[in-house]
Amino acid sequence: MTEHVVIQDTGPVRLIRLDRPDKKNALTGAMYEALREALAEADGSEAIGAVVFAGGPGAFSAGNDLSDFVEASRHPFEQSPALRFIRQLARTRTPLVAAVDGIAVGIGATLTLHCDLVYVSPAANFRMPFVELGLVPEAGSSYLLPRRVGLPRATEILLFCEPYGADEAVRLGLANAVIPSDLLVEHAMTKAARLAALPPGPLQATRALIRGDQSALEAAVETEAVAFEARLRSPEAQAAFAAFLNRARKG
């Protein structure tokens, strides 16, 4: 585990809280590995009936830590903690709930596409800036997003990297409700507890039916991973990373 991912089990609900506020919960390799382990443990435990993802006030997650990502790009993406986490996320059987306050960028946004329930604060702001960074979508988002919002809107979000806020997320069907920030995690935990109290057999079966073709999702994750690795080493991505890191040093 890592100090930047806090795991707390309350009855049958596991709360996974990102806790790196100085970096707006940008994810490092160690954080990805902690997240993967927490999900795998939940899936293997009869005591855990639901998982809640949360961040902190003003930041669910700023996405990948680009300094960490630049270093990771020197190694095969197949071996990366990020891809291991994404694979686990896509196949997790335990119901997932997200409580999103503030920014949710990159994986911070695509992660929520795997959640059964998503609750957002009025400050929630989602963005998938992969093309701007010289990359392609990840975490199965090229498959999941068009199924959720339709191809025209998904194209705008993914190609133009268009942000969408709390009300738009609800309108698009990407979030269930807007909840005041101070009540957000409590609300998500309550909903997760309701899921965990349901009979596990029909819950799992219904969840699988709702989510659709699992093999197609996992195939999309793998197809994206191949394209992502190729783009990760491209001149465009390297230039985008360098520009971002240079701005961060100056800012």
Buried (B, 14 or more C-beta within 10 A) or exposed (E): EBEBBBBEBEBBBBBBBBBBEEBBBBBBBBBBBBBBBBBBBBBEEEEBBBBBBBBBEBBBBBBBBBBBBBEBBEEEBEEBBBBBBBBBBBBBBBBBBBBBBBBBBBBBBBBBBBBBBBBBBEBBBBBBBBBEBBBBBBBBBBBBBBBBBEEEBBBEBBEEBBBBBBEBBBEBEBBBBBBEBEEBBEBBBBBBBBBBBBEBEEBBEEBEEEBEEEEEBBEBBBBBBEBBBEBBEEEEBBEBBEEBEEEEEEE
